[in-house]
Amino acid sequence: MKGERGLVGEIIEFAVQVANEHMVPEGMSPKIWEQLTGSERFLFKMMDIETTGAKKLDNYQNFAKAFRVAKYDDLMDRMEPNKAD
């Protein structure tokens, strides 16, 4: 059973990696994106989303999870629903 958990963990890790690689903001080189840390990816992706006017706190929380940024609130100015930035 332990081997199965390891395999499942590896599959999840691979899926997260693939998803992160496909979240490259428009106009950014995928090569640069690959070199960024999770916090840097979070900041660039959120700036990309903010250009559409989306400021839902859920977006920030979900991308923080996706990029494994535990203390994303340190990177934000406001944490208000529908006014986050």
Backbone torsions as a table, in degrees:
resi	resn	phi	psi	omega
1	MET	NA	-35.2	-179.3
2	LYS	-62.3	-38.4	177.9
3	GLY	-61.7	-35.5	178.7
4	GLU	-67.2	-42.4	178.2
5	ARG	-61.4	-40.6	178.2
6	GLY	-62.2	-41.9	179.2
7	LEU	-65.1	-44.1	178.7
8	VAL	-62.0	-43.8	177.8
9	GLY	-60.1	-41.3	178.3
10	GLU	-65.3	-40.3	179.0
11	ILE	-64.4	-43.1	178.8
12	ILE	-63.8	-44.8	178.9
13	GLU	-59.8	-43.1	178.5
14	PHE	-63.2	-43.3	-179.9
15	ALA	-63.0	-41.0	178.0
16	VAL	-63.6	-43.5	179.8
17	GLN	-61.9	-45.6	179.3
18	VAL	-62.8	-44.4	179.4
19	ALA	-61.5	-44.4	179.6
20	ASN	-61.2	-38.8	179.9
21	GLU	-68.2	-24.6	-179.4
22	HIS	-94.6	6.7	178.4
23	MET	-102.5	23.7	-177.9
24	VAL	-62.8	124.7	178.2
25	PRO	-60.7	148.7	-179.7
26	GLU	-59.1	132.4	178.3
27	GLY	92.0	-8.2	179.9
28	MET	-99.0	141.3	177.7
29	SER	-69.9	130.8	175.9
30	PRO	-57.8	-30.3	179.5
31	LYS	-65.0	-41.6	177.4
32	ILE	-67.7	-43.4	-179.3
33	TRP	-55.1	-41.4	-178.9
34	GLU	-61.8	-28.0	-175.6
35	GLN	-88.0	-9.3	-176.3
36	LEU	-79.1	152.0	173.6
37	THR	-78.0	170.6	177.8
38	GLY	-59.9	-41.5	178.9
39	SER	-64.5	-41.1	178.9
40	GLU	-66.4	-42.1	177.0
41	ARG	-61.4	-42.4	178.5
42	PHE	-57.2	-50.4	-177.9
43	LEU	-61.5	-46.9	-179.4
44	PHE	-64.8	-42.2	-179.3
45	LYS	-66.0	-39.9	-179.5
46	MET	-69.5	-35.9	174.8
47	MET	-63.1	-39.3	178.2
48	ASP	-61.8	-44.7	-179.0
49	ILE	-69.4	-37.3	-179.5
50	GLU	-62.7	-25.0	178.7
51	THR	-65.6	-18.4	177.7
52	THR	-89.8	-4.3	-179.1
53	GLY	90.7	-0.5	180.0
54	ALA	-75.7	121.8	179.6
55	LYS	-132.5	31.7	179.6
56	LYS	-74.9	131.7	-180.0
57	LEU	-58.7	-33.2	178.3
58	ASP	-57.4	-38.6	178.9
59	ASN	-59.1	-46.0	-178.7
60	TYR	-64.8	-42.8	-179.7
61	GLN	-63.9	-43.8	-178.6
62	ASN	-66.7	-41.9	178.9
63	PHE	-71.4	-32.1	175.4
64	ALA	-61.3	-41.3	176.9
65	LYS	-65.4	-44.9	-177.7
66	ALA	-61.2	-38.0	-178.2
67	PHE	-96.5	5.8	177.8
68	ARG	56.5	52.0	177.8
69	VAL	-107.0	102.3	-174.4
70	ALA	-70.5	-41.8	-175.6
71	LYS	-108.3	53.6	-178.0
72	TYR	-64.5	-24.0	-179.8
73	ASP	-63.4	-24.7	175.5
74	ASP	-67.2	-21.6	-177.1
75	LEU	-95.0	0.4	-174.6
76	MET	-114.5	155.1	177.1
77	ASP	-88.1	-48.4	-179.1
78	ARG	-128.8	144.4	-179.1
79	MET	-116.0	26.9	-178.3
80	GLU	-85.3	136.9	175.8
81	PRO	-56.4	135.7	179.6
82	ASN	64.5	6.0	176.3
83	LYS	-137.2	18.8	-176.4
84	ALA	-71.8	146.2	172.2
85	ASP	-167.3	NA	NA
